[in-house]
Amino acid sequence: MADFYEFYPLRAHNTFGFDARARLAAHIRSESDLVSALSDPRAAGMPVVVLGGGSNVVLTGDLDACVLLMEIPGYDIAEDGADWLVTAGAGENWHNLVSRTVADGRAGLENLALIPGTAGAAPIQNIGAYGVELRDRFARLRAYDRQAREFVTLDLDACAFGYRDSLFKREGRDRYIITAVTLRLPKDWQPVLNYGELARELQDIASPSAAQVRDAVIAIRSRKLPDPAQIGNAGSFFKNPVVESVQRDALLAEHPALVSYPQPDGRYKLAAGWLIDQCGFKGLDDGPVGVYGKQALVLVHHGGGTGAALLKLANRIADTVQARFGVRIEPEPVIL
Ligand SMILES: Cc1cc2nc3c(=O)[nH]c(=O)nc-3n(C[C@H](O)[C@H](O)[C@H](O)COP(=O)(O)OP(=O)(O)OC[C@H]3O[C@@H](n4cnc5c(N)ncnc54)[C@H](O)[C@@H]3O)c2cc1C
């Protein structure tokens, strides 16, 4: 029998810090905890919600669901020819994992330093920052398949990663619960410095080490992003919209300062932060929720507000951007 808690408070389990309760909740510290919680008659017929660090969710109210708090530990290193294979339990803190691999002399994750949350959630939206995405360092994961009722291993192709996207956000949604992630880190490591701001931060160092890249990423992020321990937030609230080149060219003709990045498929990614900033939302306070003053892409909660109020503000921003630029910006976090 699983250890269930009734009407469990989730405020400490979401980085926005919204108040909400789970009808049932269980701490999942092993694969057998997971199987026992899923088969427990008290949870029968109830929707299941999986939570890691709660750094990419908006809780809009109490959850009439069985919430599984993923806390499975684990850290293991193996060799595979030219690579190290690092396996982390789903509940491992992502940033601690990055720091640990760098300290152990296994480079490759340093560009992804200081991203909050757990290792098990990293594949869900294929986390990315400063020129590296999870898929660039991914070998496989282990998950419980709720449809087949068995543990499965999914490799890079099976996860179908895209920009802030994967199998788990589409057809695999609500089907897989990730219990461990295996990363592939090259022994012959080269720093990835193609992101302008990171290259500038390291311009005085001829060949930066992984620890120096990690420290530079931490320094940039600390300047730009609010610490969820101080101000409730979920990082970037909107994904950068990707548009056809014709639409980007038309926008550029009208707005010469438009910030856009070419994509391998010929389309362009537009900087959602720039679009929002142009609409005058940066630094806006709408009671207890608002837009961060240093980065228009980040929505914040100052305390005492609700997820519903935040979503209302998010819709207002998306509607205004659409009316002005003809582009719809979509939220990145999962709305619960
Ligand atoms: C300040 C800040 C900065 C951020 N910067 C970045 C960034 O640079 N790049 C980036 O990509 N993201 C960023 N994020 C978003 C967030 O940190 C990542 O998406 C992170 O991977 C979420 O991890 P989590 O454990 O908190 O997931 P949660 O928020 O708990 O869950 C997110 C989703 O994953 C699902 N999930 C969680 N664990 C599992 C599991 N084990 N199995 C199956 N499903 C699971 C949940 O059901 C939910 O749908 C940032 C967030 C904050 C607050």
The ligand as an ORCA input file, in Angstrom:
! r2SCAN-3c Opt
* xyz 0 1
  C      13.845     30.399    -13.065
  C      13.539     29.316    -14.091
  C      14.344     29.187    -15.206
  C      14.081     28.199    -16.159
  N      14.917     28.106    -17.235
  C      14.692     27.162    -18.168
  C      15.573     27.038    -19.295
  O      16.542     27.768    -19.431
  N      15.309     26.080    -20.212
  C      14.245     25.241    -20.071
  O      14.082     24.376    -20.944
  N      13.408     25.320    -19.021
  C      13.602     26.255    -18.068
  N      12.754     26.365    -17.002
  C      11.590     25.480    -16.910
  C      11.793     24.235    -16.003
  O      12.851     24.433    -15.110
  C      12.078     22.964    -16.807
  O      11.038     22.733    -17.706
  C      12.248     21.731    -15.906
  O      12.664     20.627    -16.673
  C      10.975     21.358    -15.155
  O      11.322     20.376    -14.193
  P      10.387     20.060    -12.962
  O      10.955     18.867    -12.262
  O      10.217     21.260    -12.119
  O       9.039     19.680    -13.702
  P       7.538     19.962    -13.216
  O       7.264     21.416    -13.318
  O       7.290     19.301    -11.922
  O       6.728     19.215    -14.362
  C       6.719     19.689    -15.681
  C       5.992     18.668    -16.556
  O       6.739     17.458    -16.584
  C       5.957     16.366    -16.098
  N       6.865     15.515    -15.319
  C       7.692     15.899    -14.306
  N       8.431     14.842    -13.886
  C       8.062     13.780    -14.645
  C       8.443     12.397    -14.686
  N       9.370     11.904    -13.872
  N       7.827     11.586    -15.594
  C       6.877     12.077    -16.433
  N       6.458     13.363    -16.429
  C       7.059     14.210    -15.554
  C       4.872     17.001    -15.254
  O       3.733     16.172    -15.190
  C       4.610     18.279    -16.018
  O       3.777     18.015    -17.134
  C      12.988     27.338    -16.002
  C      12.156     27.470    -14.874
  C      12.438     28.456    -13.921
  C      11.566     28.559    -12.704
*
